[in-house]
Amino acid sequence: MNRKNLFTSAKAEIFWSSSIRSILILICINLFSVTIRETIPPGIAQTPPNDTNVDEEIEILIIERILNQPVFAPLRREATVKDSTRPVYVINREQIEAQGARTVQEALRYLPGILIDGTAGGQLGALSSQFVRGSNSAQVLILLDGRPINDVGFSGGFDLSTLATDNIERIEFLPGGGSTLYGSDAIGGVINIITRAPSDRPEVTLRAAVGSFGLNEQAIQTRGRSGRIGWTLGYTRIDANNDFRFEIERINLKDRRENADVLYNNANLKLEGQLNDRNTLTFSALYLTKDFGVAGGVPIPDTIGAFNTLTPKARQYTDEVFLDLTWQSKLGNSNDSLLTTRVYSDFLNYNYNNPDPNNFGTKDEVNRRAVGLQVQHNWQLAKNQRLTYGADYRNTRSRNTTFSYGTNISDVNYDGDINQGALFALYEVNFTPSFSVNLGLRQDFNSLVNGSFTSPSVGARFIVGKTTTIRANYARSFRAPLISNLEGLAAFNVVGNPDLNPERGDSFDIGIDQQLGKIGLLRLTFFHNTISELINFKFGSPSTYENIGKVRTLGLEADLNVRLARNFFAFANYTLNEPKIVSDRNSDIEGNSLSFRDADSLNFGLAYETPKGIYAGIILRYLSSYFVNNTNTESLPGYTTLDLKFRIPLGRTVMLNGNLDNLFDRQYELYPGYPAVGRSFRLGISATF
């Protein structure tokens, strides 16, 4: 648990002239005109087995498959990408396997609109960061099968590096405000993680892999149905010592990373019962553990990294349990009315131990319990009208204590709870087959003094001809204060502020989905995000929290998917971020770039894939330089990496897969003193019976 959470207090922006911005956009569009992709990692589409009606097949594979991908997050119901008035990006099961993504954090790496590499180091297990449209990790809402899992105790976010992908069916990324449907924390965007459902036919999948730095993976998953009962059951274990060599050129340091090992254990269970033709009851349980050596920062003179050194014995351990019971009932005698009721709970035990009495050694413990209820009704009012409405409730209780090795004293930082409730509605109407609008409204009620908030939204979609769709959206969002903001941190002489207001966000975007003949699809989105009433840390005697500051972010998200020839695919996506600090307690930083969130990213990939399952891909990832403080006095240079992916069938049921990441062994830092991993490999085998 990093008490120096610079991301939460950061607020800034980038000063670029209009000419530079125009040049970047032109470069982006020109680059996209010669590139490709299926959705994220390239080449997931299945190529037609012969050249008969090739043009028609290409259109189905590249255009229709992307636009017809199932999604839940944009409308809080089962829909498709083309139904959304907002940009939404999906990573499906095939793509996860082709990437060799071990965690949800890794699966999001090649998406537009999100900076996911983190700031705590590049090794497996390092804390994830989700920077979206000028927001920090605590301002991006994480959903598990449609229900929130963000921490409202201390951190505010969720560590996506803790969740292995063996039980993941798809991941939906929805940039921009999402509080109208999901409430607090959805200022920057929403990430919805969909777990695997029972399969129609029983199957068992075994997987194992080895790789660099002591990587060792084992997994087993079984799914199926018997009569009216369906099941999904699995276990994943991932272990790595992460003792990689690194180089920091600016201080002429070559060394080996120590105390960065990680051990994951993930277990999942889902039971689905068809009570009758109209009612389904589903129980799911997910258990996650992560034992992680916290390497800390390499001492760098006169930089922020000099303050992040830790004892070689510092460790972090978490175990989490997520429980859900969901009842879906089709009302009436048709399929136009679906009532969904969900009861859920989750439990977290967190232990961070830095046993060094000479370096302010401490041991932090967090115990958190949350219970919640979701009730919603999806109702097809008429052929061209749909209404989704319902109520949400969540109670979270969290206790945090800190033991000091120097004083041998244990302090209770906070011990409290937050009640969050809401009523929401989303009305969708198709005025014509080409023009549709949705109107949303949510009223949140909170146990905080100033916790109530109203979140409206409006979206529109207009189909121009057969090849062009224009979409636009506005949403107002918020983020409620954390328990630690309200009650303080006694061990660190921080006093809580019970009068804090929620952070406020306004999100505008307008975009176009343009089919490129019958060979590809280009999606462009221009966005404008504003975040105000930022909850920032105020130093003093004692220190506390306050609402102050405003951030405005302008940017572009571009995503291109094309098929070059039979069995050859490509993709390119580009994200331009311009976050600016509009106002702050310190007037000297107004107009500056916002730390960590001012980087631009480019992903470009080529792939070859056959209907028999052979796959080979190459992906280039570029991240521009970015500031690491709001005074803009310190920055880190950009970097470019090249990753290779492959998959080879060894029979009808056995697959050999692997990847070689950072092929040219590019050395770079993600945060001052936190080196990323150089060249690494992974080789795995899986079999499904």
C-alpha positions in Angstrom: 0.0 0.0 0.0 1.8 3.1 -1.2 1.1 6.0 1.1 2.6 8.4 -1.4 -0.3 7.9 -3.8 0.8 10.6 -6.2 -1.9 9.6 -8.8 -4.8 10.6 -6.5 -3.4 14.1 -6.0 -2.1 14.6 -9.5 -4.0 17.2 -11.7 -2.6 18.5 -14.9 -2.5 19.0 -18.6 -0.4 19.3 -21.7 0.3 22.5 -23.6 0.5 21.6 -27.2 0.0 24.1 -30.0 -2.8 23.5 -32.5 -0.3 22.9 -35.3 1.4 20.1 -33.4 -1.9 18.5 -32.5 -3.0 18.6 -36.2 0.2 17.0 -37.3 -0.2 14.2 -34.8 -3.8 13.5 -35.9 -2.7 13.5 -39.6 0.1 11.1 -38.8 -2.3 8.9 -36.9 -4.9 8.8 -39.8 -2.2 8.2 -42.4 -0.8 5.4 -40.4 -4.2 3.8 -39.9 -4.9 3.9 -43.7 -2.3 1.1 -44.1 -2.9 -1.0 -41.1 -5.2 -3.7 -39.6 -6.8 -5.7 -36.9 -9.6 -7.8 -35.6 -10.2 -6.2 -32.3 -7.0 -6.1 -30.4 -4.4 -8.7 -30.8 -4.5 -9.3 -34.5 -5.7 -12.2 -36.5 -8.3 -13.7 -34.2 -10.8 -13.9 -37.0 -11.2 -17.3 -38.7 -10.2 -17.1 -42.3 -12.5 -18.7 -44.9 -11.3 -22.2 -46.0 -11.4 -21.3 -49.7 -11.7 -18.3 -52.0 -15.4 -18.7 -52.7 -17.2 -15.4 -52.0 -14.1 -14.1 -50.4 -15.3 -10.5 -50.4 -18.5 -11.4 -48.6 -16.6 -13.4 -46.1 -14.1 -10.6 -45.4 -16.9 -8.2 -44.7 -18.4 -10.6 -42.2 -15.1 -11.4 -40.5 -13.7 -7.9 -40.1 -16.7 -5.6 -39.9 -19.6 -7.6 -38.7 -17.7 -9.6 -36.1 -16.3 -6.5 -34.4 -19.7 -4.6 -34.4 -21.7 -7.7 -33.4 -19.5 -8.6 -30.4 -21.7 -9.1 -27.3 -21.3 -6.4 -24.6 -23.1 -5.6 -21.4 -21.5 -2.5 -19.9 -22.7 0.3 -22.3 -26.4 -0.3 -21.8 -26.5 -2.5 -18.6 -28.1 -5.3 -20.7 -27.0 -7.8 -23.3 -26.3 -5.9 -26.5 -23.7 -5.6 -29.2 -20.9 -3.0 -29.9 -23.0 -1.4 -32.7 -25.9 -0.8 -30.3 -23.7 1.5 -28.2 -23.6 5.3 -28.6 -20.2 5.3 -27.0 -16.9 3.6 -28.0 -16.5 0.2 -26.4 -13.6 -2.2 -26.9 -13.8 -5.9 -26.3 -11.2 -8.5 -25.6 -12.7 -12.0 -26.1 -11.5 -15.4 -25.1 -9.7 -16.1 -28.3 -7.8 -12.9 -28.1 -6.7 -13.5 -24.5 -5.3 -16.9 -25.5 -3.5 -15.5 -28.6 -1.9 -12.8 -26.5 -0.8 -15.2 -23.9 -2.2 -12.7 -21.3 -1.9 -14.2 -17.9 -3.8 -11.5 -16.0 -6.5 -9.0 -16.8 -3.9 -6.2 -16.6 -1.9 -7.8 -19.4 -5.0 -8.5 -21.5 -5.7 -4.7 -21.6 -2.2 -3.8 -22.7 -2.9 -3.3 -26.4 -6.2 -1.4 -26.2 -6.7 2.2 -27.2 -7.8 4.8 -24.6 -6.1 3.2 -21.6 -2.6 3.4 -20.0 -2.3 0.1 -18.2 1.4 -0.5 -17.7 1.4 0.6 -14.1 3.9 2.6 -12.2 5.1 0.0 -9.6 7.4 -1.9 -11.9 7.0 -4.0 -15.0 7.2 -7.5 -13.6 4.4 -10.0 -13.2 2.4 -9.1 -10.1 3.3 -5.4 -10.0 0.3 -3.2 -9.0 -1.8 -2.2 -12.0 -2.7 1.3 -12.9 -5.7 2.3 -15.1 -5.2 5.8 -16.5 -8.2 6.7 -18.7 -8.9 10.2 -20.2 -7.1 12.1 -17.5 -8.4 10.0 -14.6 -6.4 7.8 -12.1 -7.0 4.2 -11.1 -9.4 5.1 -8.4 -11.6 7.0 -10.9 -12.1 4.0 -13.2 -14.8 1.6 -12.1 -14.1 -2.1 -12.2 -17.0 -4.5 -12.5 -17.1 -8.3 -12.1 -20.0 -9.6 -14.1 -21.7 -6.2 -13.9 -21.2 -5.5 -10.2 -18.6 -3.2 -8.5 -15.5 -4.4 -6.9 -13.5 -1.2 -6.3 -12.1 -0.7 -2.8 -13.8 2.2 -1.0 -11.6 1.9 2.1 -8.1 3.2 1.3 -7.0 2.8 -2.4 -10.2 3.4 -4.3 -9.3 1.2 -7.2 -8.8 -2.5 -7.9 -5.6 -4.3 -8.7 -6.2 -6.0 -12.0 -2.9 -7.9 -11.7 -4.5 -10.2 -9.1 -7.0 -11.8 -11.5 -5.8 -14.5 -13.8 -7.5 -14.9 -17.2 -8.2 -18.7 -17.2 -11.8 -18.0 -16.0 -12.4 -14.9 -18.2 -14.7 -15.0 -21.2 -14.2 -11.4 -22.2 -13.3 -8.0 -20.9 -15.3 -4.9 -21.9 -13.6 -1.5 -21.8 -15.9 1.6 -21.8 -13.9 4.9 -21.7 -15.8 8.0 -20.4 -18.1 8.6 -17.6 -20.4 5.7 -16.5 -22.1 6.8 -13.3 -25.6 6.9 -14.8 -25.7 3.1 -14.8 -23.1 2.1 -12.2 -22.7 4.9 -9.7 -19.5 6.0 -7.9 -15.9 5.7 -9.3 -16.9 5.7 -13.0 -15.4 9.1 -13.9 -12.8 8.0 -16.3 -14.4 4.8 -17.6 -15.7 1.3 -16.8 -14.0 -2.1 -17.1 -16.4 -5.0 -17.0 -14.8 -8.5 -16.5 -17.1 -11.3 -17.7 -16.4 -14.7 -16.3 -16.9 -18.0 -18.2 -20.3 -19.6 -18.3 -21.1 -23.3 -18.4 -20.7 -24.9 -21.8 -23.3 -26.9 -23.6 -21.1 -30.0 -23.7 -18.8 -31.0 -20.8 -15.1 -30.2 -21.3 -11.9 -30.1 -19.3 -9.0 -27.8 -20.2 -5.5 -28.4 -18.8 -2.8 -25.7 -19.2 0.9 -25.4 -18.2 3.6 -22.9 -19.1 7.2 -22.0 -18.2 9.2 -18.9 -18.9 11.7 -16.4 -18.0 12.6 -15.4 -14.4 11.3 -18.7 -12.9 7.8 -18.5 -14.4 5.7 -21.6 -13.7 2.0 -21.9 -14.5 -0.6 -24.6 -14.0 -4.3 -24.4 -14.6 -7.3 -26.6 -14.9 -10.9 -25.6 -15.9 -13.9 -27.8 -16.4 -17.3 -26.6 -17.8 -20.5 -28.3 -18.8 -24.1 -29.1 -18.3 -26.1 -32.1 -17.0 -29.8 -31.8 -17.3 -30.8 -28.4 -15.9 -27.5 -27.9 -14.0 -24.5 -26.2 -15.5 -21.1 -25.7 -13.9 -17.8 -24.0 -14.2 -15.0 -25.1 -11.9 -11.3 -24.2 -12.1 -8.0 -23.5 -10.4 -4.9 -21.5 -11.5 -1.5 -21.2 -10.0 1.2 -18.8 -11.3 4.6 -18.5 -9.7 7.7 -16.4 -10.8 10.8 -15.2 -9.0 11.1 -12.1 -11.2 14.9 -11.7 -10.6 15.5 -9.9 -13.9 18.5 -7.8 -14.8 17.9 -4.1 -15.6 19.7 -1.0 -16.6 18.9 2.7 -15.9 21.1 4.6 -18.3 20.6 8.1 -16.8 22.4 7.1 -13.6 24.6 4.5 -15.3 23.2 1.7 -13.1 23.1 -2.0 -14.0 21.7 -4.4 -11.4 19.4 -7.3 -10.8 15.8 -6.9 -9.4 15.4 -8.6 -6.0 12.5 -9.3 -3.8 10.0 -9.1 -6.7 8.7 -12.6 -6.7 5.0 -13.4 -6.9 2.7 -16.4 -6.3 -0.9 -16.4 -7.4 -3.7 -18.8 -6.5 -7.1 -18.3 -8.2 -10.1 -20.7 -7.7 -13.5 -20.3 -9.3 -16.9 -22.0 -9.1 -20.1 -21.2 -10.9 -23.3 -23.3 -10.6 -26.3 -22.5 -12.9 -29.7 -24.0 -12.3 -32.5 -23.8 -14.8 -35.5 -23.8 -12.4 -37.8 -23.9 -15.4 -38.0 -22.4 -18.9 -38.5 -18.9 -17.4 -36.2 -18.8 -14.3 -32.5 -19.3 -13.9 -30.5 -19.2 -10.6 -26.8 -18.8 -10.6 -24.2 -19.0 -7.8 -20.6 -18.0 -8.4 -17.6 -17.8 -6.1 -14.1 -16.5 -6.9 -11.1 -16.8 -4.6 -7.9 -14.9 -5.2 -4.6 -14.8 -3.4 -1.4 -12.9 -4.2 1.9 -13.2 -2.3 4.2 -10.5 -3.6 7.7 -9.3 -2.8 7.6 -5.5 -2.9 11.0 -4.6 -4.4 10.5 -0.8 -4.0 12.4 1.8 -6.0 16.0 2.0 -6.9 17.6 5.0 -5.2 18.0 7.9 -7.7 19.5 11.1 -6.4 17.4 14.2 -6.6 14.3 12.5 -7.8 11.0 11.1 -6.5 12.4 7.6 -6.8 14.9 8.3 -4.0 12.1 8.2 -1.5 10.7 4.8 -2.5 13.4 2.4 -1.2 12.2 -0.5 0.9 13.8 -3.2 2.9 14.6 -6.4 0.9 12.1 -8.2 3.1 9.1 -6.1 2.3 6.1 -8.2 1.3 2.5 -7.9 0.4 -0.2 -10.6 0.8 -3.9 -10.4 -0.2 -6.7 -12.8 -0.3 -10.1 -11.9 -1.6 -13.4 -13.8 -1.9 -16.2 -12.7 -4.2 -19.7 -14.3 -3.8 -22.7 -13.8 -6.1 -26.2 -15.2 -6.2 -28.3 -14.1 -9.2 -31.8 -14.9 -10.2 -33.1 -14.1 -13.7 -36.8 -14.3 -14.4 -38.5 -13.8 -17.8 -41.8 -12.1 -16.9 -45.0 -12.6 -18.9 -45.2 -15.1 -21.7 -42.7 -13.6 -24.1 -39.0 -12.6 -24.1 -39.5 -8.8 -23.8 -39.3 -8.6 -20.0 -36.3 -9.7 -17.9 -36.1 -9.2 -14.1 -32.6 -9.7 -12.6 -32.0 -9.8 -8.9 -28.5 -10.2 -7.4 -27.2 -10.5 -3.9 -23.4 -10.3 -3.6 -20.6 -10.0 -1.0 -16.8 -9.7 -1.0 -14.1 -10.0 1.6 -10.6 -8.7 1.6 -7.6 -9.4 3.8 -4.6 -7.3 3.1 -1.2 -7.4 4.8 1.7 -5.2 3.8 4.9 -5.8 5.9 8.1 -3.7 5.7 10.0 -4.9 8.8 12.8 -2.4 8.9 13.0 -0.4 12.2 15.7 1.8 10.8 13.6 2.9 7.9 10.2 3.6 9.6 9.3 -0.1 9.2 5.6 -0.7 9.4 3.0 -3.5 9.0 -0.3 -2.5 7.5 -3.4 -4.7 7.7 -6.8 -4.1 6.0 -9.9 -6.1 6.6 -12.9 -5.2 4.4 -16.3 -6.6 4.0 -18.9 -5.6 1.4 -22.5 -6.7 0.8 -24.7 -5.5 -2.0 -28.0 -5.9 -3.8 -28.9 -5.2 -7.5 -32.4 -5.3 -8.9 -33.1 -4.3 -12.5 -35.8 -4.8 -15.0 -35.1 -4.8 -18.8 -38.4 -4.1 -20.6 -39.0 -4.0 -24.3 -41.9 -1.4 -24.2 -42.4 -1.5 -28.0 -40.6 -2.6 -31.0 -38.5 0.6 -31.1 -38.4 1.4 -27.3 -36.6 -0.2 -24.4 -36.5 0.7 -20.7 -33.9 -0.5 -18.2 -34.4 0.6 -14.6 -33.7 -0.6 -11.1 -32.0 0.0 -7.8 -28.5 -0.6 -6.3 -27.3 -0.9 -2.8 -23.9 -1.5 -1.3 -22.5 -1.4 2.2 -18.8 -1.5 2.8 -17.1 -1.8 6.1 -13.3 -1.5 6.3 -10.7 -1.5 9.1 -7.1 -0.5 8.7 -4.4 -0.8 11.3 -0.7 0.1 11.2 2.0 -1.4 13.4 5.3 0.5 13.8 8.5 -1.5 14.2 10.2 1.6 15.4 7.8 2.4 18.3 6.3 -1.0 18.7 2.8 0.6 18.7 -0.2 -0.3 16.7 -2.7 2.4 15.6 -6.2 2.1 14.2 -6.2 4.4 11.1 -9.9 4.0 10.4 -12.7 1.6 11.2 -16.0 2.6 9.5 -18.5 1.9 6.8 -20.2 3.5 3.9 -23.8 2.9 2.7 -24.4 3.5 -1.0 -27.8 3.3 -2.6 -29.3 4.4 -5.9 -32.2 4.4 -8.3 -31.5 4.5 -12.1 -33.2 4.3 -15.4 -32.1 4.3 -19.1 -34.7 4.8 -21.9 -33.7 3.8 -25.4 -35.8 4.7 -28.5 -35.2 4.1 -32.2 -36.9 6.9 -34.0 -36.0 5.4 -37.4 -33.9 2.3 -38.3 -31.0 4.8 -38.7 -31.4 7.1 -35.7 -31.5 6.1 -32.1 -31.3 8.0 -28.8 -30.9 7.0 -25.1 -31.6 9.1 -22.0 -30.3 8.0 -18.6 -30.7 9.3 -15.1 -29.4 8.0 -11.7 -29.9 9.4 -8.2 -27.3 8.1 -5.7 -27.8 8.3 -1.9 -24.9 8.0 0.4 -24.3 7.9 4.1 -21.8 10.8 3.7 -22.8 14.3 4.6 -22.5 15.4 1.0 -22.8 12.0 -0.6 -25.9 12.3 -2.8 -25.4 12.8 -6.5 -27.4 13.0 -9.7 -25.9 11.5 -12.9 -27.7 12.2 -16.2 -26.6 11.0 -19.6 -27.7 11.3 -23.2 -26.4 9.4 -26.3 -27.3 9.4 -30.0 -26.4 7.2 -32.9 -27.0 8.0 -36.6 -26.3 5.5 -39.4 -25.3 7.3 -42.6 -25.8 5.0 -45.6 -24.6 1.5 -45.1 -21.0 2.1 -44.1 -20.9 5.1 -41.7 -22.2 5.5 -38.2 -21.9 8.7 -36.2 -22.2 8.5 -32.4 -22.2 11.1 -29.6 -22.5 11.0 -25.9 -22.6 13.1 -22.7 -22.4 11.8 -19.2 -22.1 13.3 -15.7 -20.3 11.1 -13.2 -18.9 11.2 -9.7 -16.6 9.5 -7.2 -17.5 9.4 -3.5 -14.8 10.0 -0.8 -13.2 6.9 0.7 -13.4 5.8 4.3 -9.8 6.8 4.8 -10.6 10.3 3.4 -13.4 10.7 6.0 -11.7 9.2 9.0 -8.1 9.8 8.3 -4.9 7.8 9.0 -4.0 8.0 12.6 -0.6 6.3 12.3 0.5 8.9 9.8 -1.0 12.0 11.6 -3.6 12.5 8.9 -7.0 13.8 10.1 -10.1 12.8 8.1 -12.5 15.4 6.6 -16.2 14.3 6.9 -17.4 17.3 4.9 -15.7 16.3 1.6 -17.8 16.6 -1.5 -17.8 13.9 -4.2 -15.4 14.4 -7.2 -17.4 15.4 -10.3 -16.8 14.5 -13.9 -18.3 15.6 -17.2 -17.6 13.5 -20.2 -18.3 14.4 -23.9 -17.3 12.3 -26.9 -18.2 12.2 -30.5 -17.1 9.5 -32.9 -17.4 7.7 -36.2 -17.4 4.1 -37.2 -16.3 3.9 -40.8 -16.3 0.7 -42.9 -13.5 0.6 -45.3 -15.1 -1.1 -48.3 -15.3 -4.8 -47.5 -11.9 -5.1 -45.9 -11.9 -3.2 -42.6 -13.3 -0.8 -40.0 -12.0 2.5 -38.7 -13.3 3.8 -35.4 -12.4 7.4 -34.3 -13.5 9.1 -31.1 -12.7 12.7 -30.0 -13.3 13.3 -26.3 -13.4 16.0 -23.7 -13.3 15.1 -20.0 -13.5 17.4 -17.0 -12.9 16.4 -13.4 -13.5 18.9 -10.6 -13.8 18.9 -6.8 -10.7 16.7 -6.8 -10.0 15.1 -3.4 -6.4 15.9 -2.7 -4.0 15.4 0.2 -3.2 18.6 2.1 0.1 18.6 4.0 0.1 20.2 7.5 0.2 19.6 11.2 -1.9 17.5 11.0 -2.4 16.7 7.4 -5.9 16.2 5.9 -7.9 15.9 2.7 -9.7 18.7 0.8 -11.7 19.3 -2.4 -9.7 21.5 -4.7 -8.6 21.6 -8.3 -9.9 20.9 -11.8 -8.5 18.9 -14.7 -9.5 19.1 -18.3 -8.5 16.4 -20.9 -8.8 16.6 -24.6 -7.9 13.7 -26.8 -8.4 11.2 -29.6 -8.9 7.5 -29.6 -8.5 5.7 -33.0 -8.8 2.0 -33.8 -8.3 0.4 -37.2 -8.9 -3.3 -38.1 -8.3 -4.5 -41.7 -7.7 -7.8 -43.5 -4.8 -7.5 -45.9 -5.1 -10.8 -47.7 -6.2 -14.4 -47.0 -5.0 -15.4 -43.6 -3.2 -12.0 -43.0 -4.6 -9.5 -40.6 -3.4 -6.3 -38.9 -4.5 -3.6 -36.5 -3.4 -0.2 -35.3 -4.7 2.0 -32.5 -3.6 5.4 -31.3 -4.5 7.4 -28.2 -3.7 11.1 -27.9 -4.0 12.6 -24.4 -3.9 16.3 -23.5 -4.6 16.6 -19.8 -4.3 20.1 -18.3 -4.5 21.4 -14.7 -7.1 24.1 -14.9 -7.0 25.1 -11.3 -5.1 24.1 -8.2 -4.2 25.3 -4.7 -0.7 25.9 -6.2 -1.3 28.5 -9.0 2.2 27.8 -10.3 1.2 24.5 -11.7 -2.0 25.7 -13.5 -1.6 25.0 -17.2 0.9 22.2 -16.6 0.6 18.6 -17.9 -1.0 16.1 -15.6 1.6 13.6 -14.3 1.5 10.0 -15.7 -1.6 10.7 -17.7 -0.1 12.8 -20.5 1.4 10.0 -22.4 0.3 9.1 -25.9 0.3 5.5 -27.0 0.4 3.6 -30.3 -0.1 -0.1 -30.9 0.5 -1.8 -34.3 0.3 -5.4 -35.1 0.4 -7.9 -38.0 -0.8 -11.5 -37.8 -1.1 -14.7 -39.8 -3.8 -17.2 -38.9 -5.3 -20.3 -40.6 -8.6 -22.1 -40.0 -6.6 -25.0 -38.5 -5.5 -22.8 -35.6 -1.9 -21.8 -36.6 -1.3 -18.3 -35.4 1.8 -16.0 -35.6 1.7 -12.3 -34.6 4.0 -9.4 -34.0 2.9 -6.3 -32.0 4.7 -3.0 -31.7 3.8 -0.9 -28.7 4.9 2.7 -28.3 4.4 5.0 -25.3 5.6 8.7 -25.5 7.5 10.5 -22.8 5.4 11.7 -19.8 5.8 13.9 -16.7 6.0 12.2 -13.3 5.1 15.3 -11.3 2.7 18.1 -11.6 5.4 20.7 -11.5 6.6 19.2 -14.8 10.2 19.3 -13.6 10.8 15.6 -14.0 9.8 13.2 -16.8 10.6 9.8 -18.2 11.5 9.1 -21.8 9.1 7.2 -24.1 9.8 3.7 -25.2 9.0 1.2 -27.9 8.7 -2.6 -27.5 8.2 -5.4 -29.9 6.3 -8.6 -28.9 6.0 -11.9 -30.8 3.1 -14.3 -30.3 2.5 -17.8 -31.8 0.2 -20.8 -31.5 0.7 -24.2 -33.1 -1.8 -27.1 -33.0 -0.3 -30.4 -32.0 -3.5 -32.3 -32.7 -7.2 -31.8 -32.5 -7.2 -31.0 -28.8 -3.6 -29.9 -28.0 -2.1 -26.4 -28.6 1.4 -25.2 -28.2 1.6 -21.5 -27.6 4.3 -18.9 -26.6 5.5 -15.4 -26.7 8.7 -13.5 -26.8 8.1 -10.0 -25.3 10.3 -7.0 -25.6 12.3 -8.7 -28.4 15.0 -6.0 -28.5 15.5 -5.9 -24.7 14.4 -2.3 -24.4 15.4 -0.9 -21.0 13.1 1.8 -19.5 11.4 3.0 -16.3 7.7 3.1 -15.6 8.3 5.3 -12.5 11.5 6.9 -11.3 13.5 4.0 -9.9 11.1 1.3 -11.0 12.5 -0.6 -14.0 10.5 -2.6 -16.4 11.2 -6.1 -17.5 13.6 -6.6 -20.5 13.4 -9.5 -22.9 11.3 -12.4 -21.7 9.8 -15.6 -23.1 6.9 -17.9 -22.2 6.2 -21.3 -23.6 2.9 -23.2 -22.8 0.8 -26.1 -23.8 -2.9 -26.6 -23.4 -5.3 -29.5 -24.0 -9.1 -29.5 -24.1 -11.0 -32.8 -23.8 
